[in-house]
Amino acid sequence: MEEPKFGLDTAPPKCVIVFAILLTILPLVGALLLSLAVKNYALCWLKTLKIPSYAPPRWSEAPAWTIVYCAIGYASFLVYREGNGFRGCAQIPLTLYVAQLLLNWGFIPLFFARHKLKCSFYEILLLDITATTCAVSFYLIKPIAGLLFIPYILWHVYETIVTYAIYRDNYQSGLKRLINEEILKPELIIDNDMKK
C-alpha cells in the first residue's frame, strides 16, 4: 500500500492550489522584503563602486529574479508533493532548498547593507554549491523540479562572476578609503603585527 503524500492527495483542490502559490512566491517575497529593508543602504553605496561593464542593467534585475525565484518556488512545491513533504524522501532535498534559500536571502544584507565584499563573494560561492546540490536532489525526486533550477543556477553563476569583479575592483579602494578617513591607521596595523 502506497503511503499518502502528506495530506496533499486528500486536501481540497483549492487548498493545494493556494499551497502551490504560496511556495511559488515565497522566495520572491522574502527577497523583496529584505531588498526593501536595505534599499537606503544600497542605493548610495552602489554609486561609489566600480561595477563591471558586463553587470546586468538595473532594469533587468527585477524581472530576472522574479522568474528564477518563482521557478524554484514552484519546484519546491513539486518536490514537496511528490516526496511526501518533510516526512518522506523529500526531507533532504527540501532541507537543502531551505539552506540555499537562507543563503540567498542572507546575501542581500551582507552585500548591500553590511558592504562585506569578500564575505559576500564566499557566501555566494557556497550558495552556488548548495543550489546545485539542491537541484540535483530535486531532479532525483521529480525531474522537472530539478530542471526548473537551471535558470536560477545560471543566473547565480553570472551574479557570482559580477560579485567577484566588484570585490576585486573595490576591495583595495575600500581599504584606502578607510585609511584616508583614519578609521584604519597603517601605523596601528604595523605596531600590532610587530607585537605578534
C-alpha positions, 0 to 999 in steps of 0.5 A: 500500500502506497503511503499518502503524500502528506495530506496533499492527495486528500486536501481540497483542490483549492487548498493545494492550489493556494499551497502551490502559490504560496511556495511559488512566491515565497522566495520572491517575497522574502527577497523583496522584503529584505531588498526593501529593508536595505534599499537606503543602504544600497542605493548610495553605496552602489554609486561609489563602486566600480561595477563591471561593464558586463553587470546586468542593467538595473532594469533587468534585475527585477524581472530576472529574479522574479522568474528564477525565484518563482521557478524554484518556488514552484519546484519546491512545491513539486518536490514537496508533493511528490516526496511526501513533504518533510516526512518522506524522501523529500526531507533532504532535498527540501532541507537543502532548498531551505539552506540555499534559500537562507543563503540567498536571502542572507546575501542581500544584507551582507552585500548591500547593507553590511558592504562585506565584499569578500564575505559576500563573494564566499557566501555566494560561492557556497550558495552556488554549491548548495543550489546545485546540490539542491537541484540535483536532489530535486531532479532525483525526486521529480525531474522537472523540479530539478530542471526548473533550477537551471535558470536560477543556477545560471543566473547565480553563476553570472551574479557570482562572476559580477560579485567577484569583479566588484570585490576585486575592483573595490576591495583595495579602494575600500581599504584606502578609503578607510585609511584616508578617513583614519578609521584604519591607521597603517601605523596601528596595523604595523605596531600590532603585527610587530607585537605578534 
